[in-house]
Amino acid sequence: MSKIFVIAFLAVVISAVAFTGCTDSGIQNSQDKITISGAFALYPMMIAWSEEYNKINPDVKIDISAGGAGKGMTDALSGMVDIGMISREIYPEEEEKGALWVPVAKDAVIGTINANNPIISEIKKRGLDSPTLKSLYVDNSYESWGELYSGVESDEQVNVYTRSDACGAASVWAEFMGYKQEDLQGTGVNGDPGVAEAVKADTLGVGYNNINFAYDFETGLPIEGIAIIPLDINNNGIIDPEEDFYDTRDELIKAISEGKYPSPPARDLNLVTLNEFKGATKDFVLWIMTDGQKYVPENGYLPLSEEKISEELLKIK
C-alpha cells in the first residue's frame, strides 16, 4: 500500500478521535494545542509540516483530520477547529462570516481513469477537452466509450465518478468546465481516496483526484491501477507534445509551475481561521509560510513565490 493511502486511511481514523477534547466555543490554542480539519488535498502536506514543526516545538500538540474543504470551512467558522484546510477559493459570504485566510501552497486536480481501460491508448492519445468533459460530467450525454471517442468501436459503458462531499477538488474540476460542484453528474463517492479506489476497481471508470492521491508518493508514478487523462488544452482533438506531461508527478508539477497546466483545475491551497490567527496557531502558520515552504516540493506541491509570501504575511502580522 502506498504511503499516500496509508495517510488517507489515518485521516479517517484521526477524524473520529481528534476532537474529543473540543467544546462548542472552540479551543483556539488552549495549552498550545492546534486543531485542524478540511481538504484531503492539503492533508498530506499538513502532516509533513506538523512533523517538522514538532521537531523544533515538541510541546505543541497538533490534531489533524481530513473530511473535505466544506467541512474544514464549517469547522473553522464555527470555532470547532483553529484552522480549516481549504482547496478552493474563499467565497465572499465566508469572508463576511469572519473567514481570514492565507494561501500556503499550490497543486491541481487531474482526471483519472482505470489503467486497464480497453481503449487506454486512444484516451492517452486524444485526451479530453473542456467541452467534452462538460458533456461527460454535466450533461451526462455519453453512454459508451465509443460515443465519447468518435471512430472507436466500443459499446462498453462509461462509468463516471464524482465527489459526494463538499470539496475543493470537485469545485475546481467543475469550474474548469464553467460550472459548480452541484452541477456534476455521476456516482458520488466520499473523499479523494474513495474516488481513487472506485476508479481502480472499475475498468470502465473515470474520475478526478488531487495530484497526491493519483500519484504514488514514493515513486512519483501514477498509482498502480490508475492512469491520468491528459487535458486537450487547445481543443484540437489530440495531445500535442507540449500538452504531454503526465508520466510522473514531477513532470506535472513542473507544467503547473510553468503555466502549461490550466488554472483551474490548478489552484491555491489555503488555511482559514475565524477572524484572526493567534497564539500557537499564528506561530505555526507563520512558520509554514516561511521556513516550512522548503518542505513543499518534496511532498509533491508547489511552494509560494517570495512576492506572494510577503503579501500574504501582512494578513497575519
Secondary structure, 3 states (H helix, E strand, C coil): CCHHHHHHHHHHHHHHHCCCCCCCCCCCCHHHEEEEEECCCCHHHHHHHHHHHHHHCCCCEEEEEECCHHHHHHHHHHCCCCEEEECCCCCHHHHHCCEEEEEEEEEEEEEEEECCCCCHHHHHHHCECHHHHHHHHCCCCCCEHHHHCCCCCCCCECEEEEECCCCHHHHHHHHHCCCCHHHCCCEEECCHHHHHHHHHHCCCEEEEEEHHHCECCCCCCECCCEEEECECCCCCCCCCHHHCCCCCHHHHHHHHHCCCCCCCCEEEEEEEEECCCCHHHHHHHHHHHCHHHHHCHHHCCECCCHHHHHHHHHHHC
